[in-house]
Amino acid sequence: MVPYKTDTNISSFIIFPRFLIPLDLSNDAKVLYALLLNRAGISRKKGYIETDGTIRLYFTVEDAKAKLHRSRQVTTRAFHELESCGLIVRRKQGLGRPAVITLNLPADKRRGAND
């Protein structure tokens, strides 16, 4: 470990939206949302965009399980929490293909709104 100083360069980080902090969600669900938000940025760069401008992303339970270092049960519960409160929508494709995920933001937290 090295101390964090003024000249310290942090090469990689994930955005954690402030609006998640007061929500009645598990910490796993909050971190999963931050990971999905990060993945949405990658999807945007790769051009995974619907005709209406919505960014679509693919993030399987197995992907999330590996990133969160949690069991399949805990990871699945985190996905369900995010779906239940409307922060994500998962559209199953069937035939073993990953679900298409759409991220949602609270109406008052979109670009231009105050914190």
C-alpha positions in Angstrom: 0.0 0.0 0.0 1.1 3.5 -0.7 -0.4 6.7 0.7 -2.8 8.7 -1.5 -1.0 12.0 -2.3 -1.6 15.0 -4.6 0.5 13.4 -7.3 -1.2 10.0 -7.1 -2.8 8.8 -10.3 -5.8 6.6 -10.0 -5.9 4.7 -13.3 -9.3 3.1 -13.1 -12.5 3.7 -11.2 -16.2 3.2 -11.4 -18.8 6.0 -11.1 -21.0 5.5 -8.0 -24.1 7.7 -8.4 -25.1 9.6 -5.2 -28.8 8.9 -5.7 -28.1 5.2 -4.8 -26.9 6.0 -1.3 -30.2 6.7 0.4 -32.2 4.1 -1.5 -33.5 1.0 0.4 -31.3 -1.4 -1.6 -28.6 -3.8 -0.5 -25.0 -2.7 -1.0 -24.6 -5.5 -3.5 -27.5 -4.1 -5.6 -25.9 -0.6 -5.4 -22.5 -1.8 -6.5 -24.1 -3.9 -9.2 -25.9 -0.8 -10.6 -22.5 1.1 -10.6 -21.0 -1.9 -12.6 -24.0 -1.8 -15.0 -23.5 1.9 -15.4 -19.9 1.3 -16.3 -20.8 -1.4 -18.8 -23.4 1.0 -20.3 -20.5 3.4 -21.1 -18.7 0.5 -22.9 -21.9 -0.4 -24.8 -22.3 3.2 -25.8 -18.8 3.3 -27.3 -19.4 0.0 -29.1 -22.6 1.3 -30.6 -25.1 -0.9 -28.8 -27.8 1.7 -29.1 -31.5 1.2 -29.8 -33.3 3.2 -32.5 -34.8 5.5 -29.7 -31.3 6.2 -28.4 -31.5 3.9 -25.4 -28.2 2.1 -24.6 -28.6 -1.7 -24.4 -26.1 -3.7 -22.4 -25.4 -7.3 -21.7 -24.3 -8.4 -18.3 -25.0 -11.9 -17.2 -25.5 -13.2 -13.7 -22.2 -15.0 -14.1 -20.4 -11.8 -15.1 -21.9 -10.0 -12.1 -21.2 -12.9 -9.8 -17.5 -12.7 -10.8 -17.3 -8.9 -10.4 -19.1 -8.8 -7.1 -17.4 -11.9 -5.7 -20.7 -13.1 -4.5 -22.8 -16.3 -4.9 -25.3 -16.8 -7.7 -28.1 -16.4 -5.2 -26.9 -13.1 -3.8 -26.2 -11.8 -7.3 -29.6 -12.8 -8.6 -31.2 -11.1 -5.6 -29.3 -7.9 -6.4 -30.6 -8.0 -10.0 -34.2 -8.5 -8.7 -33.8 -5.6 -6.3 -32.8 -3.3 -9.1 -35.7 -4.5 -11.3 -38.2 -4.2 -8.5 -37.4 -0.5 -7.9 -37.3 0.3 -11.6 -33.6 1.0 -12.0 -33.1 -1.7 -14.6 -35.3 -3.5 -17.1 -34.1 -6.9 -18.3 -35.6 -8.3 -21.5 -34.9 -12.0 -21.8 -34.0 -13.2 -25.3 -34.2 -17.0 -24.7 -32.2 -19.8 -26.3 -29.4 -19.3 -23.8 -28.6 -15.8 -25.0 -28.0 -13.1 -22.3 -30.8 -10.7 -21.3 -30.7 -7.2 -22.7 -30.5 -4.7 -19.9 -31.7 -1.1 -20.0 -30.7 1.2 -17.2 -33.1 3.8 -15.8 -32.4 6.9 -13.7 -34.7 8.5 -11.2 -36.6 11.3 -13.0 -35.0 14.0 -10.9 -31.4 12.7 -11.4 -31.1 13.0 -15.1 -28.5 15.4 -16.7 -29.2 19.0 -15.7 -31.0 18.2 -12.4 -29.5 19.3 -9.2 -28.1 16.9 -6.6 
